[in-house]
Amino acid sequence: MRKFPKPTEQEADEGPQKVSFQIANGNTRQTCILQTALPTKAQAQKYLMANWPMIEKMARDALAAGAAEDGKIRLTVGCAA
């Protein structure tokens, strides 16, 4: 497995990262936010792409359950760097 470089001081100060994505919802797009425990935006984005089927299912399940807050679906995953 590839090792990521250590987070910069700014990234360490920012803390865990969020990434946004959208899923289709009929003729519209639904905004989703994935909160990770990863220290850099690049790691969070890579996690999203590597685990897309699982994350998309989580987002669709939340959408079906009506769990949107302020028009956005918020998901949280605990992942290690």
C-alpha positions in Angstrom: 0.0 0.0 0.0 1.3 3.5 -0.9 2.3 5.7 2.0 1.1 9.2 2.0 3.4 12.1 3.0 2.9 13.5 6.4 0.3 16.3 6.5 1.6 19.8 6.4 1.3 22.1 9.5 -1.7 23.8 7.9 -3.4 20.4 7.2 -2.7 19.3 10.7 -4.3 22.4 12.1 -7.4 22.0 9.8 -8.0 18.5 11.2 -10.2 15.8 9.6 -11.2 16.6 6.0 -14.6 16.6 4.2 -15.2 16.0 0.6 -18.3 16.9 -1.4 -19.9 15.0 -4.2 -23.2 14.7 -5.9 -25.5 11.8 -6.8 -28.4 11.8 -9.3 -31.8 12.1 -7.8 -34.3 11.8 -10.7 -33.8 14.9 -12.8 -31.8 16.7 -10.1 -28.5 16.4 -8.3 -28.2 15.8 -4.6 -25.2 17.3 -2.8 -23.5 15.0 -0.3 -20.7 15.7 2.2 -18.4 12.9 3.4 -16.7 13.6 6.7 -13.5 11.5 7.1 -10.9 11.1 9.8 -8.1 11.6 7.2 -5.7 14.6 7.6 -5.5 15.8 4.0 -8.0 16.6 1.3 -6.1 14.3 -1.2 -6.4 11.3 1.1 -10.1 12.0 1.7 -10.7 12.3 -2.1 -8.7 9.1 -2.7 -10.8 7.3 0.0 -14.0 8.5 -1.7 -12.9 7.2 -5.1 -11.6 3.9 -3.7 -14.8 3.2 -1.8 -17.3 4.8 -4.2 -19.8 1.8 -4.3 -20.2 1.7 -0.5 -20.3 5.5 -0.1 -22.9 5.9 -3.0 -25.1 3.2 -1.3 -24.8 5.0 2.0 -25.8 8.3 0.3 -28.8 6.7 -1.5 -30.0 5.0 1.7 -29.8 8.3 3.5 -31.7 10.0 0.7 -34.4 7.3 0.8 -34.7 7.8 4.5 -35.1 11.5 4.2 -31.9 12.3 6.1 -31.0 15.5 4.1 -30.2 18.5 6.3 -30.2 21.9 4.7 -30.6 20.2 1.4 -27.4 18.1 1.9 -26.7 14.6 2.9 -24.0 14.3 5.5 -22.1 11.0 5.8 -19.3 10.2 8.3 -16.8 7.4 8.0 -14.0 6.4 10.3 -11.0 5.6 8.2 -7.3 5.4 9.1 -4.5 7.0 7.1 
